[in-house]
Each structure stands twice: as C-alpha cells, then as structure tokens.
C-alpha cells in the first residue's frame, strides 16, 4: 500500500493534517518513502493517542515536540525544526493535494531539506531539483 492509500485509511479530516517529509516524493514517484510523517491538529493527536498509538517520549526529549507511532507512520503535534516551521495554518499556502491527500509542497520540502542538509537530505535535494527541472 502506498502513502496515499495509507493516509486515506486513517480517515483524517481535511484541514487537520498534512503529510510532511518524503511522503510527497513517494506520491509523485520520485522515490519510495520508508515511513510516513504527518502533522495533525491537537484534537486528532489526542484521538490517535487514546486509540492506541504509542507516544515516543524519547522523541520529545530529543526534539522538543510530541510524536505518536503506529507501524511506519509517525504523527507530530508540530513541524518546528530548527529554522523551519510548518503549521496547519499554512495548509492553503504551502501544501499540495494529491488524490485527496494533503502534502507539504515540493518547494517547502526543498526549503526544509536545505535547512537540515544531512546526507540523506542532500540526495533528496538533488532528486527534487531534477524533478522540478523536468516539469517546468
């Protein structure tokens, strides 16, 4: 099952989540994503936690934000990482809908990857830049 199908299976309300990270790369067939990362509203976060999703307390200590996990899906209460911030209020401006699923846009992912600039980010930056050149 691909990213889009897995996210749809969660039955999350529109406007209360956004798929962040490499999910859009998978959805656009740029490269496969190993996991799915989402930012969700506070109410969705609490609903998932009460329905059995596991809270990663080490993640909170390490990164200062809450994380729930279920299989290869991670859900965050915010996406504030270093100098990069993305909130649900940004959905109309910094996202892209693909087959009814809301993803952070490639342009936003590129900004995020450039800020982190880890080795894996550098590979993704090249993939994104090449993809954007082809579709322009």
PyMOL commands that set and color helices and strands:
alter all, ss='L'
color gray80, all
select helices_A, chain A and resi 3-9+23-27+42-50+57-63+88-94+106-116+119-135
alter helices_A, ss='H'
color red, helices_A
select strands_A, chain A and resi 17-20+36-40+54-55+67-70+73-76+79-81+84-86+95-98+101-104
alter strands_A, ss='S'
color yellow, strands_A
deselect
rebuild
show_as cartoon
